[in-house]
């Protein structure tokens, strides 16, 4: 999954099968404005929900709407 941020940040994605329980998390570890994060453990044919988060160097977190 790829996304961009408007400032250097570390990107994370919380995801899962239940929209009220996004129990899987993965992210990158480099401050950047361009993020590509691989989701693992997905089951073909299942619907997943996710939220993208970005953490800047000051500790501010931006969160997308749930998809």
URHU-V629356 format. One record per residue. N is the residue number from 1. SS is DSSP state (2 for helix, 1 for strand, 0 for the rest). Layout:
# URHU-V629356
N & SS
N & SS
This chain:
# URHU-V629356
1 & 0
2 & 1
3 & 1
4 & 1
5 & 1
6 & 1
7 & 1
8 & 1
9 & 1
10 & 1
11 & 1
12 & 1
13 & 1
14 & 1
15 & 1
16 & 1
17 & 0
18 & 1
19 & 0
20 & 0
21 & 1
22 & 0
23 & 0
24 & 1
25 & 1
26 & 1
27 & 1
28 & 0
29 & 0
30 & 0
31 & 0
32 & 1
33 & 1
34 & 1
35 & 1
36 & 1
37 & 0
38 & 0
39 & 0
40 & 0
41 & 0
42 & 0
43 & 0
44 & 0
45 & 0
46 & 0
47 & 0
48 & 0
49 & 1
50 & 1
51 & 1
52 & 1
53 & 1
54 & 1
55 & 1
56 & 1
57 & 0
58 & 0
59 & 0
60 & 0
61 & 1
62 & 1
63 & 1
64 & 0
65 & 0
66 & 0
67 & 0
